[in-house]
Amino acid sequence: MQARSAERRTAPVASLTLGALALCCALANASASAQTEQTQAPPPPATAPDIPQPFLATYSVEWRGMGAGTSTIELTRTSPNTFRYQSRNSARGIFRIALPDAITQTSELSIVDGRVVPQSFSTDDGSSDTARDVSLKFDWNAHQVTGTAEDQPVSAPLEAGVQDAGSVQIALMRELSAGRSPRSFMMIDKNEVKEYQYAREGEASIDTSIGKLDTVIYQSQRTGSSRLTRLWIAPSLGYIPVRAEQIRKGRREFTMQIRTLER
């Protein structure tokens, strides 16, 4: 049991969660379904007041060139100004030995005066072991985020603009759709608020399962970290990333690419 536990903590598939990517996939105001014909003209980009809109997207995941699993992301509206953003990441093949259970991340968020305001965030690896689970509550009146992260208590000061690993993706999408190019976001990572830097790298047209898409390329990196995340974002689909890759110490560790998209 101890050996298996160690495998689960160090397995590369554990990094398939969107939180580990720290702004990876699915921000979406998806305006096409997985069955949309590639010859159909793409819809115009959404504007910030229209974002986010409910959607369902799936991505294929590769670890160093090997098929490692899938990621399913769903955004649902729970009231006129509140949303639930949930991702479910499942391993396949030999990767199920290290990670037999699906990892689920859930972010509850509100749109207040045009700003994305997280209310709660959780990560559950699907097992009875809570050593990798996270459960956080945001108290904006007390300016405090509390909860547990990997069985450790969390109590950290909360400043305006701080996001969680799910809400930050919606915040990025809204910034881009409003014509702004964000340079950084503050995000709670387990029990600590950290700053992630952003930079636009250029543009590219890429082939995907839902057609050929024009994208803008952004990179994200925390100061002092050897891990860099690169995103290919499609304005025509409401600024959803259709591809993402994570590079660590100059080596590409895994990639995610969109397979289906629907509303």
C-alpha positions as CSV (number, residue, x, y, z in Angstrom):
1,M,0.0,0.0,0.0
2,Q,2.8,2.4,0.8
3,A,4.4,1.8,-2.6
4,R,1.2,2.4,-4.4
5,S,0.6,5.6,-2.4
6,A,4.0,6.9,-3.5
7,E,3.2,6.1,-7.1
8,R,0.0,8.1,-6.9
9,R,1.8,11.1,-5.5
10,T,4.5,11.1,-8.2
11,A,2.6,9.9,-11.2
12,P,2.7,12.3,-14.2
13,V,-1.0,11.8,-14.9
14,A,-1.6,13.7,-11.7
15,S,-0.5,16.8,-13.6
16,L,-3.4,16.5,-16.0
17,T,-5.7,18.6,-13.8
18,L,-6.4,22.1,-15.0
19,G,-5.2,23.5,-11.8
20,A,-1.8,22.0,-12.4
21,L,-1.7,23.6,-15.8
22,A,-2.6,26.9,-14.1
23,L,-4.8,28.4,-16.9
24,C,-4.9,25.6,-19.3
25,C,-8.0,24.6,-21.1
26,A,-11.6,25.5,-21.7
27,L,-12.5,29.1,-20.9
28,A,-15.3,29.0,-23.3
29,N,-18.2,30.7,-24.9
30,A,-18.3,27.8,-27.3
31,S,-20.2,28.7,-30.4
32,A,-19.9,25.4,-32.3
33,S,-20.6,21.8,-31.5
34,A,-18.4,18.7,-32.0
35,Q,-20.5,17.9,-35.1
36,T,-20.2,21.3,-36.8
37,E,-19.0,21.1,-40.4
38,Q,-15.5,22.4,-40.9
39,T,-16.8,24.4,-43.9
40,Q,-19.2,26.4,-41.8
41,A,-18.1,30.0,-41.1
42,P,-17.0,30.5,-37.5
43,P,-19.2,32.7,-35.3
44,P,-17.9,36.2,-34.4
45,P,-15.9,36.5,-31.1
46,A,-18.0,36.9,-28.0
47,T,-17.8,40.1,-26.0
48,A,-16.9,40.3,-22.3
49,P,-20.5,40.8,-21.1
50,D,-21.6,37.6,-22.9
51,I,-18.9,35.6,-21.3
52,P,-19.0,33.0,-19.8
53,Q,-21.7,30.9,-21.6
54,P,-22.4,27.3,-20.7
55,F,-20.4,24.7,-22.7
56,L,-19.1,21.2,-22.7
57,A,-15.6,20.3,-24.1
58,T,-13.4,17.3,-24.2
59,Y,-9.6,17.2,-24.7
60,S,-7.1,14.5,-25.5
61,V,-4.1,14.4,-23.3
62,E,-0.6,13.1,-24.1
63,W,2.3,12.6,-21.8
64,R,5.7,12.8,-23.6
65,G,4.0,11.6,-26.8
66,M,2.0,8.8,-25.3
67,G,-1.8,8.9,-25.0
68,A,-2.4,9.4,-21.3
69,G,-6.1,10.1,-21.0
70,T,-8.9,12.7,-21.5
71,S,-10.1,15.8,-19.9
72,T,-13.8,16.8,-19.9
73,I,-14.7,20.4,-18.9
74,E,-18.2,21.7,-18.3
75,L,-19.5,25.2,-17.4
76,T,-23.0,25.5,-16.1
77,R,-25.0,28.5,-15.1
78,T,-26.5,28.1,-11.6
79,S,-28.2,31.5,-11.5
80,P,-28.1,34.7,-13.7
81,N,-24.7,35.7,-12.4
82,T,-23.2,32.5,-10.9
83,F,-21.6,29.5,-12.5
84,R,-20.1,26.1,-11.8
85,Y,-16.9,25.3,-13.7
86,Q,-16.0,21.6,-13.5
87,S,-13.2,19.5,-15.0
88,R,-12.9,15.7,-14.9
89,N,-9.6,14.2,-15.9
90,S,-9.3,10.4,-16.5
91,A,-6.2,8.3,-17.2
92,R,-6.1,5.5,-19.6
93,G,-3.8,2.5,-20.5
94,I,-0.8,2.1,-18.4
95,F,-1.4,5.4,-16.7
96,R,-4.4,3.9,-14.8
97,I,-1.9,1.9,-12.8
98,A,-0.7,5.1,-11.2
99,L,-4.0,7.0,-11.2
100,P,-7.0,4.6,-11.3
101,D,-9.5,7.2,-10.2
102,A,-10.7,10.3,-12.1
103,I,-9.6,13.7,-10.7
104,T,-12.4,16.2,-10.5
105,Q,-12.0,20.0,-9.9
106,T,-15.0,22.2,-9.2
107,S,-15.0,26.0,-9.0
108,E,-18.1,28.0,-8.0
109,L,-17.9,31.6,-9.1
110,S,-19.9,34.8,-9.6
111,I,-19.7,37.7,-12.0
112,V,-19.9,40.9,-9.8
113,D,-19.6,44.3,-11.5
114,G,-18.0,42.7,-14.5
115,R,-15.4,40.9,-12.3
116,V,-14.9,37.2,-11.8
117,V,-15.3,36.4,-8.1
118,P,-14.6,32.9,-6.9
119,Q,-16.8,31.5,-4.1
120,S,-15.4,28.0,-3.5
121,F,-13.0,25.5,-5.0
122,S,-12.4,21.8,-4.6
123,T,-10.2,19.0,-6.0
124,D,-11.1,15.3,-5.4
125,D,-9.0,12.5,-6.8
126,G,-12.0,10.0,-6.5
127,S,-10.4,7.9,-3.8
128,S,-11.1,7.6,-0.1
129,D,-7.6,9.0,0.6
130,T,-7.8,12.8,1.1
131,A,-4.0,13.4,0.9
132,R,-4.4,15.1,-2.5
133,D,-7.8,16.7,-2.0
134,V,-8.4,20.5,-1.7
135,S,-11.5,22.3,-0.4
136,L,-11.5,26.1,-0.1
137,K,-14.1,28.7,0.7
138,F,-13.7,32.4,-0.2
139,D,-15.1,34.9,2.4
140,W,-15.0,38.3,0.7
141,N,-16.5,40.1,3.7
142,A,-13.8,38.8,6.0
143,H,-11.1,39.0,3.2
144,Q,-10.1,35.4,4.1
145,V,-9.8,32.1,2.2
146,T,-10.1,29.0,4.5
147,G,-10.3,25.3,4.2
148,T,-8.0,22.3,3.7
149,A,-5.4,21.4,1.1
150,E,-3.8,18.0,1.1
151,D,-4.9,17.4,4.7
152,Q,-3.4,20.7,5.8
153,P,-5.5,23.7,7.1
154,V,-5.7,26.8,5.0
155,S,-6.2,30.3,6.2
156,A,-4.9,33.1,4.0
157,P,-5.6,36.8,3.5
158,L,-7.8,37.5,0.5
159,E,-7.3,40.6,-1.7
160,A,-9.5,41.7,-4.6
161,G,-8.7,40.0,-7.8
162,V,-7.4,36.7,-6.3
163,Q,-8.6,33.7,-8.3
164,D,-8.7,29.9,-7.9
165,A,-7.5,27.4,-10.6
166,G,-10.9,27.4,-12.2
167,S,-12.1,30.9,-11.9
168,V,-8.8,32.3,-13.2
169,Q,-9.6,30.7,-16.6
170,I,-12.9,32.6,-16.9
171,A,-11.1,35.8,-15.8
172,L,-8.5,35.3,-18.6
173,M,-11.2,34.7,-21.2
174,R,-13.1,37.9,-20.2
175,E,-9.9,40.0,-20.3
176,L,-9.0,38.8,-23.8
177,S,-12.6,39.2,-25.1
178,A,-12.5,42.8,-23.8
179,G,-9.4,43.5,-25.9
180,R,-7.0,43.6,-22.9
181,S,-3.8,41.6,-22.7
182,P,-3.3,40.6,-19.0
183,R,0.3,40.5,-17.7
184,S,-0.5,38.6,-14.5
185,F,-3.1,37.0,-12.2
186,M,-3.0,36.3,-8.5
187,M,-4.1,32.7,-7.7
188,I,-4.5,30.7,-4.6
189,D,-2.4,27.5,-4.9
190,K,-3.1,25.1,-2.1
191,N,-2.5,27.4,1.0
192,E,-0.7,30.3,-0.7
193,V,-1.5,33.1,-3.1
194,K,1.0,33.2,-6.0
195,E,1.4,35.4,-9.0
196,Y,1.5,34.0,-12.5
197,Q,3.0,36.1,-15.4
198,Y,1.6,36.1,-18.9
199,A,3.0,37.1,-22.3
200,R,1.7,37.0,-25.8
201,E,4.0,35.0,-28.1
202,G,2.3,35.4,-31.5
203,E,-0.3,33.9,-33.7
204,A,-0.8,30.5,-35.5
205,S,-3.4,28.6,-37.5
206,I,-3.7,25.0,-36.2
207,D,-5.6,21.9,-37.3
208,T,-8.0,20.4,-34.7
209,S,-10.8,17.8,-34.6
210,I,-13.3,20.6,-34.9
211,G,-11.6,22.3,-37.8
212,K,-8.7,24.6,-38.7
213,L,-8.6,27.5,-36.2
214,D,-6.7,30.8,-36.1
215,T,-5.2,31.3,-32.6
216,V,-3.2,33.6,-30.5
217,I,-0.5,32.1,-28.4
218,Y,0.1,33.0,-24.7
219,Q,2.5,31.6,-22.2
220,S,2.1,31.6,-18.4
221,Q,4.8,31.0,-15.8
222,R,5.1,31.6,-12.1
223,T,8.1,33.6,-11.1
224,G,10.9,31.2,-10.1
225,S,9.2,28.1,-11.5
226,S,10.8,25.8,-14.1
227,R,7.3,25.0,-15.4
228,L,5.9,27.0,-18.3
229,T,2.4,26.6,-19.8
230,R,1.7,27.6,-23.4
231,L,-1.9,28.2,-24.7
232,W,-3.3,28.4,-28.3
233,I,-6.5,30.5,-27.9
234,A,-9.2,30.7,-30.5
235,P,-10.9,34.1,-30.7
236,S,-13.6,32.8,-33.1
237,L,-14.7,30.4,-30.3
238,G,-15.0,33.0,-27.6
239,Y,-11.3,32.8,-26.6
240,I,-11.2,29.2,-25.7
241,P,-7.8,27.5,-25.6
242,V,-7.9,24.7,-28.2
243,R,-4.4,23.4,-27.4
244,A,-2.1,23.6,-24.4
245,E,1.3,22.3,-23.5
246,Q,3.3,22.3,-20.4
247,I,7.1,22.5,-20.5
248,R,9.4,21.7,-17.5
249,K,13.1,22.5,-17.5
250,G,12.9,23.0,-21.3
251,R,11.2,19.6,-22.0
252,R,7.6,19.3,-23.2
253,E,5.9,17.0,-20.6
254,F,2.3,16.9,-21.8
255,T,-0.1,18.4,-24.3
256,M,-3.9,18.8,-24.4
257,Q,-5.8,19.3,-27.6
258,I,-9.5,19.8,-28.1
259,R,-11.6,16.9,-29.5
260,T,-15.2,18.1,-29.2
261,L,-17.0,21.3,-28.3
262,E,-20.7,21.9,-27.8
263,R,-23.2,24.2,-26.1
